[in-house]
Amino acid sequence: MGKELFDAYGAARDVFEEVDEALGQDLSRLIFEGPFEELTLTENAQPALMATSLAAVKALQFAGGIRLADHCAFVAGHSLGEYSALAAANGLSVAEAATLLKTRGRAMQEAAPSGSGAMVVLLGLGLDEVRVVAAEAANGAICTVANDNSPEQLVISGDHAAVERAAAIAGPRGAKCVALPVSAPFHCALMAPAAEVMKAALAGANIEEPDVPLVSNVSARAARDVDEIRGLLVEQVTAMVRWRESVRFMCDQGIDSIVEVGTGKVLSGLARRIDSELEATRLGTPSEVEAFLEAL
């Protein structure tokens, strides 16, 4: 992923090279060539996805002379994407974002022993119903809603046995359950050790006030104050990702179009399920960047 951007734009190349230098690792080669098993290790996947997103942002800015502050009311990202969003709005440098995400990925991986936790997508039930299911399944263990992605797509996370119980309870109540192939149970209390690591890392990080407000996963509201953002990024490690509410908040502020920048189209798809009238554009390849600039 990202190789077309690297080949087409010097500004995109600069992003990948800056990430490699910051990490002391040839992450670009891993992003472009794999192997997939190594790329999808959490400590590699998080900075890799950020690098690809920022490469597309920088390509847009330098190819079209675009300033995000002139065109965007908000930036937002899902989980690790919040760091990408903050960097896109000049709240973090590319190098700082890469270093923080490398630390975050490693800390999240180490927070729970391999196989001790699980995550499952529940399709077809609403937030209140899934909260009831998770509470019934917990039985003294950890089982909570990790992602509120759209009106009928939620993710639960926690101890492996408790999450399996939740899936068994949810199925007869009309949910389609899909186990996620993750290395750790993200966005639940089991990630508390990782939150402590990130508290220390973020305390020493150089964070600037972003050019446009960041809509936080934790609050589903806009934030611009640096100390507030720092605290929200720590809390985000264990808190539910309130993506449905975040998109709803932006729509309530008058947003009628969104641009998903980077690899894939998951977030724009979720946004359209939250509000079918939203215009969603994807920017992840040179042809998509050029088409978007033409439309502007």
C-alpha positions as CSV (number, residue, x, y, z in Angstrom):
1,M,0.0,0.0,0.0
2,G,1.1,3.6,-0.6
3,K,3.6,2.7,-3.3
4,E,1.7,4.6,-6.0
5,L,1.8,7.8,-3.9
6,F,5.5,7.3,-3.1
7,D,6.2,7.0,-6.9
8,A,4.1,9.9,-7.9
9,Y,4.7,12.6,-5.3
10,G,7.9,13.9,-3.8
11,A,5.9,15.1,-0.8
12,A,4.6,11.5,-0.2
13,R,8.1,10.1,-0.5
14,D,9.2,12.6,2.2
15,V,6.6,11.2,4.6
16,F,7.7,7.6,4.2
17,E,11.4,8.6,4.5
18,E,10.7,10.7,7.6
19,V,8.9,7.7,9.2
20,D,11.7,5.4,8.4
21,E,14.2,7.8,9.9
22,A,12.2,8.4,13.1
23,L,11.7,4.7,13.8
24,G,15.2,3.6,12.7
25,Q,13.4,1.0,10.6
26,D,12.8,0.3,6.9
27,L,9.1,0.4,7.5
28,S,8.5,1.7,3.9
29,R,9.8,-1.6,2.5
30,L,7.5,-3.5,4.8
31,I,4.5,-1.3,3.7
32,F,5.2,-1.7,0.0
33,E,6.4,-5.3,-0.1
34,G,5.4,-7.1,3.1
35,P,5.6,-9.8,4.4
36,F,2.0,-9.4,5.5
37,E,2.5,-11.2,8.7
38,E,5.2,-8.8,9.8
39,L,3.3,-5.7,8.6
40,T,0.2,-6.6,10.5
41,L,2.0,-6.8,13.8
42,T,0.4,-4.0,15.8
43,E,3.6,-2.1,16.4
44,N,4.2,-2.0,12.6
45,A,0.6,-1.7,11.4
46,Q,-0.2,1.5,13.4
47,P,2.7,3.7,12.1
48,A,2.3,2.1,8.6
49,L,-1.3,3.1,8.3
50,M,-0.5,6.6,9.6
51,A,2.3,7.0,7.1
52,T,0.1,6.0,4.2
53,S,-2.6,8.4,5.3
54,L,-0.2,11.3,5.7
55,A,1.4,10.6,2.4
56,A,-2.0,11.1,0.7
57,V,-2.6,14.3,2.7
58,K,0.8,15.7,1.8
59,A,0.3,14.8,-1.9
60,L,-3.0,16.7,-1.8
61,Q,-1.4,19.7,-0.1
62,F,1.6,20.0,-2.4
63,A,0.1,18.9,-5.7
64,G,-2.9,21.3,-5.3
65,G,-1.6,23.9,-2.9
66,I,-4.4,22.9,-0.5
67,R,-4.5,24.0,3.1
68,L,-6.7,21.8,5.2
69,A,-7.7,24.8,7.3
70,D,-9.2,26.5,4.2
71,H,-11.4,23.5,3.3
72,C,-12.0,21.4,6.4
73,A,-14.2,22.2,9.5
74,F,-12.9,19.1,11.4
75,V,-10.4,16.2,11.3
76,A,-11.2,12.8,12.8
77,G,-9.7,9.4,12.9
78,H,-10.8,6.0,14.2
79,S,-8.5,4.7,17.0
80,L,-4.9,4.9,15.7
81,G,-6.3,7.2,12.9
82,E,-6.8,9.9,15.5
83,Y,-3.0,10.4,15.5
84,S,-3.1,10.6,11.7
85,A,-5.9,13.2,11.9
86,L,-3.9,15.2,14.4
87,A,-0.8,15.1,12.2
88,A,-2.8,16.1,9.1
89,A,-3.9,19.2,11.0
90,N,-0.3,20.0,12.1
91,G,-0.9,19.0,15.7
92,L,1.8,16.4,15.5
93,S,4.8,16.1,13.2
94,V,5.1,13.0,11.0
95,A,8.1,11.8,13.1
96,E,6.3,12.4,16.4
97,A,3.2,10.6,15.2
98,A,5.2,7.6,14.0
99,T,7.2,7.3,17.3
100,L,4.0,7.6,19.4
101,L,2.2,5.0,17.3
102,K,5.2,2.6,17.4
103,T,5.1,2.9,21.2
104,R,1.3,2.6,21.3
105,G,1.3,-0.5,19.2
106,R,4.0,-2.2,21.2
107,A,2.3,-1.3,24.5
108,M,-1.1,-2.5,23.4
109,Q,0.4,-5.8,22.2
110,E,2.2,-6.3,25.5
111,A,-0.7,-5.3,27.7
112,A,-2.5,-8.7,27.5
113,P,-0.9,-12.1,27.0
114,S,-1.4,-13.6,23.6
115,G,-4.7,-15.4,23.3
116,S,-6.1,-14.1,26.6
117,G,-8.4,-11.6,24.9
118,A,-10.7,-11.4,21.9
119,M,-12.7,-8.9,19.8
120,V,-16.0,-9.7,18.0
121,V,-18.1,-7.6,15.6
122,L,-21.8,-7.7,16.3
123,L,-24.0,-6.8,13.3
124,G,-27.7,-6.1,13.6
125,L,-28.0,-4.9,17.2
126,G,-28.0,-1.4,18.6
127,L,-25.6,0.0,21.3
128,D,-28.0,-0.4,24.2
129,E,-28.7,-4.1,23.2
130,V,-25.0,-4.8,22.9
131,R,-24.2,-3.2,26.3
132,V,-26.8,-5.5,27.9
133,V,-25.3,-8.6,26.1
134,A,-21.7,-7.6,27.2
135,A,-22.8,-7.1,30.8
136,E,-24.6,-10.5,30.9
137,A,-21.5,-12.2,29.4
138,A,-18.9,-10.5,31.7
139,N,-19.6,-12.6,34.8
140,G,-16.8,-11.0,36.7
141,A,-14.5,-10.8,33.7
142,I,-13.9,-8.0,31.2
143,C,-16.4,-7.7,28.3
144,T,-17.3,-4.2,27.0
145,V,-18.2,-2.3,23.9
146,A,-15.0,-1.3,22.2
147,N,-16.2,0.4,19.0
148,D,-19.6,2.0,18.3
149,N,-19.1,2.1,14.5
150,S,-22.5,2.6,13.1
151,P,-26.2,2.1,14.2
152,E,-25.9,-1.7,13.6
153,Q,-22.2,-2.4,13.7
154,L,-20.5,-2.6,17.1
155,V,-17.4,-4.4,18.4
156,I,-17.0,-6.0,21.8
157,S,-13.6,-6.6,23.5
158,G,-12.3,-8.3,26.6
159,D,-11.4,-11.6,28.1
160,H,-11.5,-14.4,25.5
161,A,-14.1,-16.5,27.3
162,A,-16.3,-13.6,28.2
163,V,-16.3,-12.3,24.6
164,E,-17.2,-15.9,23.4
165,R,-20.1,-15.9,25.9
166,A,-21.3,-12.6,24.5
167,A,-21.3,-13.9,21.0
168,A,-23.3,-16.9,22.1
169,I,-25.8,-14.7,23.8
170,A,-26.1,-12.2,20.9
171,G,-26.6,-14.7,18.1
172,P,-30.1,-15.9,19.2
173,R,-31.0,-12.2,19.7
174,G,-30.5,-11.5,16.0
175,A,-26.8,-10.5,15.8
176,K,-24.4,-11.8,13.2
177,C,-21.1,-12.3,15.0
178,V,-17.7,-12.1,13.3
179,A,-14.5,-12.7,15.3
180,L,-11.7,-10.2,14.5
181,P,-8.2,-11.6,13.9
182,V,-6.6,-9.2,16.3
183,S,-3.5,-9.7,18.4
184,A,-4.9,-8.1,21.6
185,P,-8.3,-6.9,23.0
186,F,-8.2,-3.2,22.2
187,H,-10.3,-0.4,23.7
188,C,-11.2,-2.2,27.0
189,A,-9.9,-2.2,30.6
190,L,-7.3,-4.9,29.7
191,M,-5.4,-2.1,27.9
192,A,-4.8,-0.2,31.2
193,P,-1.0,-1.0,31.2
194,A,-0.8,0.4,27.6
195,A,-2.6,3.6,28.8
196,E,0.0,4.1,31.4
197,V,2.8,3.8,28.8
198,M,1.0,6.3,26.6
199,K,0.5,8.7,29.4
200,A,4.2,8.9,29.9
201,A,4.9,9.0,26.1
202,L,2.3,11.7,25.5
203,A,3.5,13.8,28.4
204,G,6.9,14.2,26.7
205,A,5.4,14.6,23.1
206,N,5.5,17.9,21.2
207,I,1.8,18.5,20.5
208,E,0.7,21.7,18.9
209,E,-2.8,23.2,18.6
210,P,-4.2,21.7,15.4
211,D,-5.1,24.0,12.5
212,V,-8.7,22.6,12.7
213,P,-10.5,21.0,15.6
214,L,-10.0,17.3,16.2
215,V,-13.2,15.3,16.9
216,S,-12.2,12.9,19.7
217,N,-13.0,9.2,19.8
218,V,-13.6,9.5,23.6
219,S,-15.8,12.5,23.8
220,A,-17.4,12.6,20.2
221,R,-16.8,16.3,20.4
222,A,-14.3,18.8,19.0
223,A,-11.1,19.5,20.8
224,R,-8.3,22.0,20.1
225,D,-6.7,22.6,23.5
226,V,-3.4,20.7,23.6
227,D,-3.7,19.5,27.2
228,E,-7.2,18.3,26.6
229,I,-6.1,16.4,23.4
230,R,-3.2,14.9,25.4
231,G,-5.6,13.5,28.0
232,L,-8.1,12.2,25.5
233,L,-5.4,10.3,23.7
234,V,-4.4,8.6,26.9
235,E,-8.1,7.8,27.8
236,Q,-8.7,6.5,24.2
237,V,-6.5,3.4,24.8
238,T,-9.1,1.9,27.1
239,A,-12.3,3.8,26.1
240,M,-14.9,3.0,23.5
241,V,-14.4,4.5,20.1
242,R,-17.5,6.6,19.7
243,W,-17.4,6.8,15.9
244,R,-21.2,6.8,15.3
245,E,-21.6,9.8,17.6
246,S,-18.5,11.5,16.2
247,V,-19.9,11.5,12.7
248,R,-23.3,12.5,14.0
249,F,-21.7,15.4,15.8
250,M,-20.0,16.6,12.6
251,C,-23.3,16.3,10.7
252,D,-25.1,18.3,13.4
253,Q,-22.5,21.1,12.9
254,G,-23.5,21.3,9.2
255,I,-21.0,18.9,7.6
256,D,-22.4,17.4,4.4
257,S,-19.3,15.8,2.9
258,I,-16.3,13.9,4.2
259,V,-13.0,12.8,2.7
260,E,-11.4,9.6,3.8
261,V,-7.7,9.8,3.3
262,G,-5.4,6.8,3.2
263,T,-5.8,3.0,2.6
264,G,-9.3,1.6,2.3
265,K,-12.8,2.9,2.4
266,V,-14.1,1.5,5.7
267,L,-14.7,4.9,7.5
268,S,-16.5,6.5,4.6
269,G,-18.7,3.4,4.4
270,L,-19.5,3.6,8.0
271,A,-20.2,7.3,7.8
272,R,-22.7,6.7,5.0
273,R,-24.5,4.2,7.2
274,I,-24.7,6.8,9.9
275,D,-26.0,9.4,7.6
276,S,-27.0,8.3,4.1
277,E,-27.0,11.9,2.8
278,L,-23.3,12.4,3.5
279,E,-21.2,12.8,0.4
280,A,-18.1,10.6,0.9
281,T,-14.9,10.7,-1.1
282,R,-11.9,8.4,-0.8
283,L,-8.3,9.6,-1.4
284,G,-5.7,6.9,-1.5
285,T,-4.2,6.8,-4.9
286,P,-2.7,9.5,-7.3
287,S,-5.7,9.2,-9.6
288,E,-8.1,9.8,-6.7
289,V,-6.0,12.8,-5.6
290,E,-6.0,14.3,-9.1
291,A,-9.7,13.8,-9.5
292,F,-10.4,15.4,-6.2
293,L,-8.2,18.4,-7.1
294,E,-10.0,18.8,-10.4
295,A,-13.4,18.7,-8.6
296,L,-12.2,21.5,-6.3
